[in-house]
Amino acid sequence: MVISQDEKLSQVFRSLSDPTRIQIVRMLSQGERTVLDLAANFRMSQPAVTKHLGVLEKAGVISRTKNGRYRHCRLKTDKMHNAAEWIRKIEDYWNQRLDIIEGLLEAEQKEKEK
């Protein structure tokens, strides 16, 4: 099954829609951590944290590797950069529209002042 760019972007945003997952991403932005280390920061079971990690991994936001008895998690920034780029494009679009509206309002104001 081929997943479209829009669906990949949606997965990233959905994965970041939960406060626990946002906190996990913040922690991983400081560097690689084990699942046990991440779980120690939450008032929930390790399996619950593992479910959150699964959502982030499926979206491509993190990767997990096994080293001996421990699973290590690492932030994957490429998907985050794609989401940030999409947000910048939307911001540019709306800024252009607002600039047009501002210009129209200024022109209308000048007409009224004449």
Helices and strands as residue ranges (DSSP letters): H 5-15, H 19-28, E 33-34, H 35-39, H 46-58, E 62-67, E 70-75, H 77-113
